[in-house]
Amino acid sequence: MEKIAFAARMHDLGGDVVRNMFLLTENPDIISFAGGMPSPDALPAKQLHGIADELIRDAGRQILQYGTIEGYQPLREWLAKHVAQQGIETSPDQVLITSGAQQGIDLAAKSFMNPGDCVLVERPTYLAALTIFKTYEVEFGCVDSDDYGIIPESFEEAIARHNPKMLYVVPTFQNPTGVTLPAERRKAVAEIAGKHGVIVVEDDPYAKLRYDGEPVPSIASYDKNDVVIFLGSFSKFISPGLRVGYAVSPPKIHEKLAEGKQTTDFHTSNLSQRMIYEFCTRGHLEPHLESIRKDYVVKRDAALRALEKHFPKGARWTHPQGGLFIWVVLPEYIDTNELLPKAAARNVAYIPGVPFYADGGGKNAMRLNFSNASLEQLDRGIKSLGEVVAEAMGV
């Protein structure tokens, strides 16, 4: 067979990290802190089973047919009201149903980014977003972050340096660090972006998973210049397998996102959309959220106690108010890529920090997910991981 010539955009995407992450979560012998999956106990299988049976029985001919590109209208109407909780004033006509928030990132990139254009990202940022942007052959610029998220002054400096088209940001319980951007910084980001005409992709899949503190308005709520695309998802608190997310955007942007959606998959699953809508409107959502928050806060606290108990001095980590992740930073001479095989030999896994950086940082960091392990696994796995770290540090 002659040599197969793949498109240049498919080279060096870094997708192996994501594939290996899911392989690790499927190995029953490994305590995996590598994924970003909800706990199996947090999936409302019983309620969704009943809803799906009813929908297929009573409306199967409609649901199994093609649907509208922009999504199930009652769900769009419900979402337009729902996002008001995050300070967003919108209409159903500005809501696009997507196949997960991941597709929303892809549609934003497809709509705006040409090869060679610059997208700004946080240091660190969501690794799968980096993979998406790479497929559009973009250049990356980085914006510095601290314990409170993206630094507005660094954002403005990066605009002057890189002349970007877009900023991609996860402001609430950020993936991978778990930190949350304060309201005053969100306002500043919206104002700076508006002043310079930079599109902001605000990826917000974790906001419902708050365990401490008060909710913070979205960046989109401060947008006076029609530059913010707000992405949400039902994956982290109802079901990732149903693949339902949404994009809320200004009218002109919404039109282009919908055109991109048409060329991608035509529409999100009718059955999935209807299941989500019925679940949310039949009174299941709030009790379900309350239940999983109670479960996850216990797991988060157990993970933090285990880190305090089992990790050596010299390591530090974030203390997230919500979400699914803790970000651990080790001394600079430690390489977490090199530690991973040693951790796997002790049946524990994590994601090293490097894939979360567009500029090659993060060598001494790791992301830990606490939602998908039991309390016993959290303590035992972090103890084993602490022993690997201690050996590497020589303590």
N, C-alpha and C positions, 0 to 999 in steps of 0.2 A: 504493500500500500504506500502511495506517495505520502510525503510529509504533510500533515494537516496544518494549515495556516490559520490560527485563531486571530481574532481581532486584537489589535494592540491594547485596547481597553481591558481585555481579559487577563493581561499579564500582571502578576504581582498584586493581586487584590487583597491578599491576606485572609481569604475565606477559610483557610485551613483552621484558623483559631476557633471560629464559630462551629465548624463541623466537629472538631475534636472536643469542644466543650460539651456538645450534646452526646457524643459517644461516651464521655466520662460519666455523664449523669445516668447513662443506661447500664453501666457496670454495677451489678449488685454488691460486689465486694469492696467498692470504693465509696468512701464518704466524700461526696462531691460538694464543694462550695463554689464550683465553677459556673454553674448555670445561673439563669435569672428567672427560673420558673416558679410559679406559685406552688404552695404545698398541695399535694393531691387531696388532702382533707379540706382545702379551701375551694375546691371545684364543686359547684352546686348541681351535681349530676342528677339527683332525684327530681328536683324541680324542672330542670331542663329536659329530662326524659319525658316527663308528663306534658310539657309545653310542646315539644317536638311531635309527639304522638297526636296530640290534639290538632296541631296545625296541619299535618299531613292528612289527617282524616277529614278535616272540615274545609281546608283550602288548598289541598294538594295540587289541583290543576293550575292554580295561579302561582303557587310557590315553586313548582317544578318547571315553570316557563321562564323565558328571559325576563329580566327586570329593567328598570330605568337606570341609566348611567349614574345619576347623582344619588341614587339610593331610595330606600323605602320612605315615602313622604311622612307618615306619622312618626317615624324614628327621627327624621330631620327636624320636625316640629318640636319633638320632645327635647332634643339636644339643644336647639336654639334657646329654649327656656332654661335648660340644665346648666349651660355654661355661664349663665348670669351669676351663678354662685362664685365664679372666679372673676367677676367684674366685666364680663364680655357682653356688650349689647350687640345683638345680631339678629338676623332673620333666617328662617329655614332655607331661603334662596342662597344663603352664603355658607351652607353646610353641605359638604361632600362626604358621603360614606366611602371609606377605603377598606381595603383588605389588610387590616392592621395599620397601626401608626407607621410601621416600616414602609408601607407603600406610600404613605403621605410624604415621607422624606424623599423617596424616589421621584414622586410626581413633582415636588418642588424643584429638585435638581434638574429633572427633565425639562421643566418649564423655563428655567432661568439660565442654566449653566452651559456655556459653550466650552470646547476644549481650550485650555489655557486661562480661563476665567479663575478668579480667586474666591474661595470660600474660607471664611474665618471660623475656627473651632476653638473650643476650650482646651486647656492643658490640665488634665486629660479630658477625653470626651468619649462618647459611646462608640465602641469599636466597629459595630456594624454600619453605623452612619459613614464612617471613613471609607468602608468598602463600597458603599453605594456611590459616594462622591467620586471615588477613583474610577468607576465605570464610565463617568462622563469626562474623564481625562482633565480634571481641574488641577489647579495649584492650591496648596494649602497655606494659610497664614494662621498663626496661633495667637490667642489672647490669654494672658496670664490669669490664673485663678488663685484664690487663697481659701481660708477656712469658711468663707462666706460666699464662695462661687466666683463668677466672672468679675473682673475689676474694670469698671467703666473707663477709667483713664487709659488702661491698656487697650481697651476696645478702640478708643479714639486714636491712639497712637498707631494701632495696627491698620486702621483705615488710611491714615496718612502714608503709611509705609507700603501697603499692598494694593490699594485701590480695589477693594473687594466688591463683588456683587451681593454677597450673602453672608449672614452670620447664622451658624447652627448652634443652638444652646439648649441644654436640659436644665431648667432653673429650679426644679423642685425635686429633692431627694435624688440628686444627680447620679446618673450612671456614668462612671463607676464610684464616685467618691461618697455619695449619700448626702452631700451638703445642699443647703437651700439658700437661694439668692434672696436677700432682704428686699422689701418693697421699694426702698429708696434707690437701690441699684437697678431694679427692674424699670422704674420710671426713667432713670438716666439712660439705660440701654435703649429704651423706646425713643427717647428724645434724640440721642446721638444718631441712631439709625435713620430716623426721620429727617434729620438735618442733612445727612449725607446721601440719602436715597438708597440705603443698604437694606435689602430684604432680610427679615429675621424669621427663621424657622424655629418656633418655640415648641419643643417636643416635651409633652407633659403627661406621660403615661402613669406616673406614680402618685399624683396629688391626692387621690382618695385614700392612700395608705399612710395617713398621718396618725402618729401615736402620741406625740407631745406637741405643745405649742399651738399657735393659732394659724389658720389658713392665711396665705399671702395672695393678694391679687395677681393675676397673670400679667406678663409683659404686654399681651394684647390689650389689656384693659387700659393701658396708658398710651396706646397707639393713636396719634392724632393725624398721621400722615399716610395711612393705608399701606404700611410696609410689613405688617406682622402676619404670618401664617401660623395659626394655633393648631397643633396636632394633639389629639387625644386617642385613647384606646380603652377597650373593655378587656384586654388580654390579661392584665395584672390582677384584676379583681373579680372577673366572672369566668372567662375561659380564653386561653390563648389559642386553642384549637379551632374556635369558631372564626377567627381571623376577621374581627370587626373593629375598625377604628374610624376616625373622622378628622376632617380638616375644615377649620373655620377661617375664612379669609375674606378680604375686601372683594367687591363684585368683579372687578377686572381680573384679579388674580384667580378667583374662583372659576371663572370661565375657562381660563387656560388649564387649570388643574383638571377640570372635567374633561376637556379635550384630551389631555394626557391619559386620563383614566380610560377613556374609550379605546385608545390604541393599546392599552396594556392588558386589561382583562374584561372590558366592556362593563361589568358591574360586579359588585360584591355579592356573595351567595345570598339569594332571597331567603332561604331557610335560616341562615345564621342571623340575618338582620331581624327577621320576624321573631326569632327566639329571644334575641337581646331585648327587643322592644317589649315583648310580653313579660319578660322577667322584670324589667324595670318598672313597668306600669301596673303590675299586679300586686305591688307591695312587697316584693322579695328583696329589692336592692338594699334598702337601709338596714334591715336586720342582718342581711348577709355581710355587709360591710362591717357592721359592729362586731360580728362573730370573728371575721378574719383579722380585724385589727387587734382584738383581744388575744388571738393566737400568736400573731406576729410580734406584738410588743414583748410577749414572754420570751419568744425566741431571740429577738434582738438583745434583750437584757441578758439572756443566758450566754449569747455569743460574746458580749462585752465583758461579762464576768470571767468567762473562760480565757479571753485574751489577757486580762489583767492577771489571772492566776498562772497561766502557762507560758506566756511569751516573755523573753528576757528583756531586761532594761536596755534601752537604746532603740527599741521598736516603738512606734506611735501609730495611732489609728483614729479615724473619725468616729463621732458619736451622733449618728443620724437621728433626726426626729421622726423619720418615717422611711418608707421605701423598702428596698430589699437588700441593700449592700452596705458593707463596711470596707473602707479603703485603708490598707496597712502599708506604712512606709518604714523600711528598714535602713540601717546605716548604708551610706553610699557605696561601700565596697562590696555589698552583697548583690548578687545577680539572681533574681527570682526565676529567670528562665533556667538557670543551672540547678536551682533547688527543686524544680518541679519533678524530675525523675526520682529524686530521693524521697520526695513526699509521696509520690505514687507507689514507691516500693513499700511504704507504710500505709498504703490504702487510703490516702487522702489527696484531694486535688483542689486546685484553685486556678484562677487566670492570672498570669504574670502581668505586670504593668505596661510593658512596652507596646502591646497592640492598641492601647488606648491613647497613644500619643501620635500625632501627625508628624512630629519632628524628631522622633527617636528617643524621647525621654522615658522615664518610668522604669529604668532597669532595676531599681531597688524597691519596687512597689508590687502589691498584689491586691486583687479584688476578691472579697469573700461574700458569698451569698448565704444568708441565714434562713431563708423562708422554706427551703425544701428539705431540711434535715430535722430529725427528731431532737429533743433536748439532750438525750443521751449521746446521740451522734455529734451534736455540736460540741459537747465537752470533750468527748473522746477524740474527735477529729482535730480540734484546735490544740489539744494536748500533744498529739502526734506531730502536728505542724510546728508547734512551739519547740519541740525537741530537735526537729530538722533545722530550724532557724538558729537555735542555741548552738548547735554543732558548727554551723557555718560561721557564727560569730566568735566561736572559740570560748564560750562561757558555759 
